[in-house]
Amino acid sequence: MHTPLCGHAVGDPLDYAKAAHANGIDVITITCHIPMEWEAFGQAGTRMQLVELEHYMNMVSTAAIEAKGFGVEVLCGIEAEVYPDASHMDKMDIVLSNDSFDFVLGSLHAHCRSYLLWLEQKNVTSDAAKIDWYFKHLMEGVQSGRYDSMSHPDVIRTYGVVQNFEPAAHEAIIREFLQAVVDQDICMEINTSGLNKGAHQIHPDPLIIDWASEQGVKLTIGSDSHEPRRVGEHFDEIQPWLRSKGFTKLHYFRRRHRQCIEMPEAKVSGS
């Protein structure tokens, strides 16, 4: 869940908590985009600035106090970037060293100018090569130890970065990524916002979810809400489907420690 500080969301964290309460959800995690110095990661309209970080954390903390009164736990997370050039990650790592975060998502936004520039500089032009490099970089992100869960892990299929995304053609590298998630003992996010855009399909692709089930990947779930009315969107339909795939548990994080719950038939905590 996001806040207006990212420039493309509406609603105070308390509004998201109230929406969660109305939908029977008792734990939510706010995960606004982390500040990044290089403008190619997007600035105004994309993410908060570093000077706004304290305000962000205060907003979430205030909402947590108020929401406790009606039975919703509000946790403070951050959506951090995954990027192959380590020189652009040092200052982000300083932000992540703040031990006040409950949860850190890892996102490789393949449609951001930063990643498009990397592809251009490395002369990566074919869809197949872009997809293979994308999952290789996700795997390296997992192995970095920065993140608790990898968010919308096939978002490269969206926003026109590639014209054709067929997971079966990239099974080897995708399975390597999934195995890294298992070996690092972190989670992969089921992101229901994919049902509202692009191919109108859950993130990640159902075939990737089948492989994740086979390999023992642990899941978090999020609606990636940018407005309160989308809190927990599609959870009711997705959770029984995930159960049919062999998943029985979901996870969330408090103070960077994983919490495990049985997957209910109805909505649960999300980010």
C-alpha positions in Angstrom: 0.0 0.0 0.0 1.2 3.5 -0.9 0.7 7.0 0.3 0.4 10.4 -1.5 4.1 11.0 -0.9 4.9 8.7 -3.9 3.0 11.1 -6.1 0.7 8.6 -7.7 -1.5 7.4 -4.8 -4.3 8.9 -2.8 -5.4 8.4 0.8 -3.8 8.7 4.2 -2.5 5.5 5.8 -5.4 5.7 8.2 -7.8 5.6 5.2 -6.2 2.3 4.2 -6.6 1.0 7.7 -10.3 1.9 7.7 -10.8 0.2 4.4 -9.0 -2.9 5.7 -11.3 -2.9 8.7 -14.4 -2.7 6.5 -13.1 -5.6 4.5 -12.3 -7.8 7.5 -8.5 -7.4 7.3 -6.7 -6.9 10.6 -3.1 -6.4 9.5 -1.8 -4.1 6.8 1.7 -3.0 5.8 2.3 0.4 4.1 5.1 0.1 1.5 5.7 3.4 -0.2 8.5 3.7 -2.8 12.0 4.2 -1.2 13.8 7.5 -2.0 16.4 7.1 -4.7 19.0 9.7 -5.5 19.4 9.1 -9.3 16.6 10.8 -11.2 16.4 7.9 -13.6 14.6 5.9 -10.9 11.9 8.5 -11.1 11.4 11.5 -8.8 8.3 13.7 -8.5 5.2 11.6 -9.2 7.1 8.3 -8.6 8.6 8.3 -5.1 9.1 10.3 -2.0 12.2 12.3 -1.5 14.7 11.6 1.2 13.7 14.7 3.2 10.1 13.2 3.3 11.1 9.8 4.8 10.7 10.9 8.4 7.3 12.4 7.6 6.3 9.1 5.9 7.3 7.1 9.0 5.4 9.5 11.3 2.3 9.2 9.1 2.4 5.4 9.4 3.1 5.5 13.1 0.2 7.9 13.7 -2.1 5.7 11.7 -1.0 2.7 13.6 -1.9 4.3 16.9 -5.4 5.3 15.7 -6.1 2.1 13.9 -5.3 0.0 16.9 -8.5 1.4 18.4 -10.6 -0.4 15.8 -8.5 -3.5 15.7 -6.2 -3.1 12.7 -2.5 -3.4 13.0 -0.6 -1.0 10.7 3.0 -1.9 9.9 5.6 0.3 8.3 7.4 -1.2 5.3 9.2 0.2 2.3 9.3 -0.8 -1.4 13.0 -0.9 -2.2 14.6 -1.1 -5.6 16.5 -3.9 -7.2 19.2 -2.8 -9.7 22.2 -4.4 -11.2 24.6 -1.5 -10.7 25.8 -1.5 -7.1 27.0 2.1 -7.3 23.4 3.3 -7.3 22.4 1.2 -4.2 24.8 2.6 -1.5 22.5 5.4 -0.3 19.5 3.2 -0.5 21.2 0.7 1.8 21.7 3.5 4.3 17.9 4.1 4.3 17.4 0.3 4.7 19.7 0.2 7.7 17.0 2.0 9.6 15.7 -0.6 12.0 12.2 0.9 12.2 11.0 -0.9 9.1 8.8 -3.9 9.6 9.1 -5.1 6.0 11.2 -4.5 2.9 9.9 -5.4 -0.5 12.4 -5.8 -3.4 11.1 -4.5 -6.8 12.8 -4.4 -10.1 10.8 -1.8 -12.1 11.9 -2.9 -15.6 9.9 0.0 -17.1 11.8 2.7 -15.2 14.3 4.7 -17.2 17.1 3.4 -14.9 16.6 -0.1 -16.1 15.9 0.8 -19.7 19.2 2.7 -19.7 21.0 -0.4 -18.4 19.4 -2.5 -21.2 20.4 0.1 -23.8 24.0 0.4 -22.5 24.4 -3.4 -22.5 22.8 -3.7 -26.0 20.1 -6.0 -24.7 17.5 -5.6 -27.4 15.5 -8.9 -27.8 12.6 -9.7 -25.6 14.1 -13.1 -24.7 17.4 -11.5 -23.6 15.5 -8.8 -21.6 13.5 -11.4 -19.8 16.5 -13.6 -19.0 18.5 -10.6 -17.6 15.5 -9.4 -15.6 15.2 -12.7 -13.7 18.9 -12.9 -13.3 18.9 -9.5 -11.7 15.9 -10.5 -9.5 17.9 -13.6 -8.4 20.9 -11.4 -7.6 18.6 -9.1 -5.6 17.4 -12.1 -3.6 21.0 -13.1 -2.9 21.9 -9.6 -1.7 20.0 -10.2 1.6 18.3 -6.8 1.4 14.7 -7.9 0.9 12.1 -9.8 2.8 9.9 -10.5 -0.2 10.2 -10.0 -4.0 7.3 -8.0 -5.3 5.4 -8.4 -8.6 8.2 -10.7 -9.9 7.2 -10.7 -13.5 6.3 -7.0 -13.9 8.6 -6.9 -17.0 5.6 -8.3 -18.9 3.7 -5.0 -18.3 4.1 -1.4 -19.6 5.6 -2.4 -23.0 9.1 -3.4 -22.0 8.6 -6.6 -23.9 5.9 -7.6 -26.4 5.7 -11.2 -25.5 6.2 -12.9 -22.2 6.0 -16.7 -22.1 7.4 -18.1 -18.9 7.8 -21.6 -20.3 10.5 -20.3 -22.7 12.5 -19.0 -19.7 11.8 -21.8 -17.2 15.5 -22.4 -16.3 16.3 -18.9 -15.2 12.9 -18.4 -13.5 13.4 -21.6 -11.5 16.8 -20.4 -10.5 15.3 -17.2 -9.2 12.6 -19.2 -7.3 15.3 -21.5 -5.9 17.3 -18.5 -4.7 14.1 -17.3 -2.9 13.9 -20.7 -1.1 17.7 -20.9 -0.4 17.7 -17.3 1.0 14.6 -18.2 3.1 12.7 -15.1 2.0 9.3 -14.8 0.3 7.8 -14.1 -3.1 4.8 -11.7 -3.4 1.5 -12.6 -4.9 0.4 -9.2 -6.2 -3.2 -9.0 -7.2 -2.8 -5.6 -8.9 -1.9 -7.5 -12.1 -5.5 -8.3 -12.5 -6.3 -4.7 -13.1 -3.7 -3.9 -15.8 -1.9 -5.2 -18.8 -2.8 -8.9 -19.4 -5.2 -8.7 -16.5 -3.4 -11.6 -14.8 -2.0 -12.1 -11.4 1.6 -11.4 -10.6 3.4 -13.6 -11.1 2.1 -15.7 -14.0 0.1 -18.8 -12.9 2.8 -21.1 -14.4 5.5 -19.4 -12.2 3.2 -19.9 -9.2 3.0 -23.6 -10.1 6.8 -23.8 -10.1 6.9 -21.8 -6.8 4.6 -24.4 -5.2 6.8 -27.3 -6.5 9.9 -25.6 -5.1 8.5 -24.7 -1.7 8.5 -20.9 -2.1 6.9 -19.0 0.8 4.4 -16.3 -0.1 3.4 -12.8 1.0 0.2 -11.3 -0.6 -0.5 -7.7 -1.5 -3.0 -5.7 -3.5 -0.4 -3.0 -4.2 -3.1 -0.5 -3.3 -2.7 3.1 -4.5 -6.1 4.1 -3.2 -8.1 2.8 -0.2 -10.8 1.2 -2.2 -8.3 -1.4 -3.6 -7.2 -2.7 -0.2 -7.4 -6.5 -0.3 -8.8 -6.4 -3.8 -9.2 -9.9 -5.4 -8.0 -11.7 -2.2 -11.3 -13.6 -1.9 -10.9 -15.2 -5.3 -7.1 -15.7 -5.3 -6.8 -17.4 -1.9 -8.9 -20.4 -2.7 -7.0 -20.6 -6.0 -3.7 -20.6 -4.2 -4.9 -23.3 -2.0 -5.7 -25.4 -5.1 -2.0 -24.9 -6.1 -0.8 -26.4 -2.8 -0.2 -23.3 -0.7 -1.7 -23.4 2.8 0.2 -20.5 4.5 0.8 -16.8 4.0 3.4 -14.6 5.6 3.9 -11.0 6.7 6.7 -9.3 8.6 7.0 -7.4 11.8 10.4 -5.8 12.6 11.8 -7.8 9.7 10.8 -11.1 11.4 8.5 -13.4 9.3 5.1 -14.2 10.7 3.2 -17.2 9.4 -0.5 -17.6 9.3 -2.8 -20.2 7.8 -4.2 -19.0 4.5 -7.9 -18.2 5.2 -10.7 -18.5 2.7 -11.3 -14.8 3.0 -9.1 -11.7 2.9 -5.9 -11.4 5.0 -3.1 -9.0 5.7 -1.6 -7.3 2.7 0.8 -4.6 1.6 
